[in-house]
């Protein structure tokens, strides 16, 4: 396993931990509010509920930051590509950088470079995914192991 893969694995583990803590804090905030509304004598629960909500919500937003950023880039990518084609690269240094950030995978049939999330080749139409012979799970074309069962492809 390469150093980059190890870092990605550590990052994903940290994100899961942060998400779990965020969800637990939001649940704690909800339970504090429920207890407060059921028993009006416990006035000290309101600050605890607000604190738990603010910290829990912040942790959840932090843990989804990478996913949100990736979504924003991918949703704007067609616009940047169109702009780059229309201006023929005259004013497109930033746009070219954004377009080049998307990982490309080569088609096994024709060699055309396709976006990482493409299921079929944009040039020849052949399938860009591998099917696991053990569990029939669809995997990326460049995957060496099944993402579902871990068996070699």
QUIFEN-V656398 format. One record per backbone hydrogen bond with DSSP energy under -1.0 kcal/mol. CO is the residue of the C=O (numbers start at 1). NH is the residue of the N-H. If there is no record, write none. Layout:
# QUIFEN-V656398
CO;NH + CO;NH
This chain:
# QUIFEN-V656398
2;6 + 3;7 + 4;8 + 5;9 + 6;10 + 7;11 + 8;12 + 9;13 + 10;14 + 11;15 + 12;16 + 13;17 + 14;18 + 15;19 + 16;20 + 17;21 + 18;22 + 19;23 + 20;24 + 21;25 + 22;26 + 23;27 + 24;28 + 25;29 + 26;30 + 27;31 + 28;32 + 29;33 + 30;34 + 31;35 + 32;36 + 33;37 + 34;38 + 35;39 + 39;42 + 41;43 + 42;45 + 43;46 + 45;49 + 46;50 + 47;51 + 48;52 + 49;53 + 50;54 + 51;55 + 52;56 + 53;57 + 54;58 + 55;59 + 56;60 + 57;61 + 58;62 + 59;63 + 60;64 + 62;65 + 64;68 + 65;69 + 66;70 + 67;71 + 68;72 + 69;73 + 70;74 + 71;75 + 72;76 + 73;77 + 76;80 + 77;81 + 78;82 + 79;83 + 80;84 + 81;85 + 82;86 + 83;87 + 84;89 + 87;90 + 92;96 + 93;97 + 94;98 + 95;99 + 96;100 + 103;116 + 105;114 + 107;111 + 112;107 + 114;105 + 115;118 + 119;128 + 126;121 + 130;139 + 132;136 + 137;132 + 139;130 + 140;143 + 144;153 + 146;150 + 151;146
